[in-house]
Amino acid sequence: MKTELVTTLKRQATKILAELHKSKEPILITEHGQPSAYLVDVEDYELMQDRMRLLEGLSRGERAIQERRTLTQKEAKKAMAKWLK
């Protein structure tokens, strides 16, 4: 992963963004020698957000199963009947 100083980002933003779009590799931005932020391509960021939503849904489903908060198909159809008409 590439690392850039925040001052370099300020001075060469256009160049750094062009490299980012070309390589698709995230860039770690540092301030005073410490990690401060990651710069990522918009499409990659949106893909990561979609994946996180999917993983959160799976996690909620697994938690519901562990807590026995599930319905049979018949129970689910009955509960959803008003929306399925």
C-alpha positions, 0 to 999 in steps of 0.5 A: 500500500502506498503512503503519502504525507498530508502535505504531499496530498495538499500539494499534489492532489490531482496527481495522487488522485490520478494514480489512485484511479489508475492503480485502484490501490488505497493510499494511507495518508499520514500526519506528523508521522501517524496514520490519519486516513485512507484515500480510496477510489469511489467505486472501491469504497461503494463496493466495500459499503455494499459488502458491509451491508451484506455482512451485517445482514448475515450477522443479524440472521445468524444472531436471530438463529442463535436467539431462536428468533426464527419462524417456519415457512408457514408461520412466516407466510401467516405473518406476511399475509397482509403484505402478500395479498 
